[in-house]
Amino acid sequence: MLELGIGHGGMLLFYASILKLMDIKNFDVVGVDVFIRKKNRLAIKKNNLSKHITLYEKNSTDLTLHSKLKKKYFSDNHPKLIILDSNHTKEHVFNELNFYSKFLKKGDYIVVMDTIIELINPKFNKQKAFKKGNSPYNAVDLFLKNNKNFIIDNYYENKSFLTNMRNGFLKKIK
C-alpha cells in the first residue's frame, strides 16, 4: 500500500491497523510526502505498527524515488493499492497517474483523492492552486483519455453515501 501525500500520517496508521486486523503477515505501508514534520514522523515511529511503515520525504514524482520503490515494493505479485493525496493540481496528479500506473498489475487500484474539488464553488479555494478546471478530477479525465488500461470503478464510490473521490477509483483492467 502506497500513499502519496501523508499529512499528519493518520491514514498510514489506519491502513496498517486494517492490514494487521486482516491478519496479513508481511505487509508494507509506504508514505511519501515532500515534507514530513518531525513531530508527525516521531508519532508514527512511536506506534507499535511502525515496523510496517516506511516514510520517504521526497516529491512523489522524483525519479530516484521511482527507482527505489520499483525495486523494493513493486517487484512481487501481491495486490497493490496506491492513494494519490498530495498536490491536487491537474498537472501533478496527471504526472503521478502516469508515473505510478506502470507499477500496477491487472486488478490493482489507484485511488485519486479529492476529485470533488472540481464540483466545489471556486470562492472556497481562492488561496489554492487547485480549483475547478485544475483539479484531480481533470487529471483523471485526461489520464483515462490517454490510457485504456484503466477504468473508473464506481463500486466503492456507490457503497458510500458521501465521497470526496468522485470517479477517483481507477482499476487496472489490462
Phi, psi and omega in degrees: 000130182233128175241125177258117187092096189254351180056241180270350177096001182299322180290327176301315179293322177298312180299316180298320180293323177295314179297322177294315179297331178282000178063034174279125189285304184248104178222154176232135171245122185246131178241134180234131174210150180292333177213124177245117181298141182303317182293327178289318177300315180296318179297320178294316182295331179285340182288144182293349177266002186298336180294344179262359186245129176241132180248139174234126177261088182206164170292138185296344179251017177295129184295326178292325176294316179307312181296316181296315181294322180300314180291314190277322190242342187243021181265352180259179183260010178294148177301147182238148175225127178239130180246123180260112183214039180255240179292124188266016177282154181304310184299314182295314180295320177300317178296318177298315180302314179293321182294309188269342180297334180291338180284339192269153176250168179308131180096346178281164184234148161243128177250120181263112182282155170061031173295341181298342178309325181298335185257001182269139177305126183304337181296342179272352181240030186303322184270003186255149174287330179272146181187182177307127182092343179222060188228170175303326178301316178295323178295317178300314180302312180295316180301314182290333176293330184258353186224108182270006179275353183233152173227160170282125177252105183276003183306307183288322177299318182288340178283342182258152179283321179233148176211150171252011183239045180305121183057028184259356179268105184253123182251134177280126184249345175208000000 
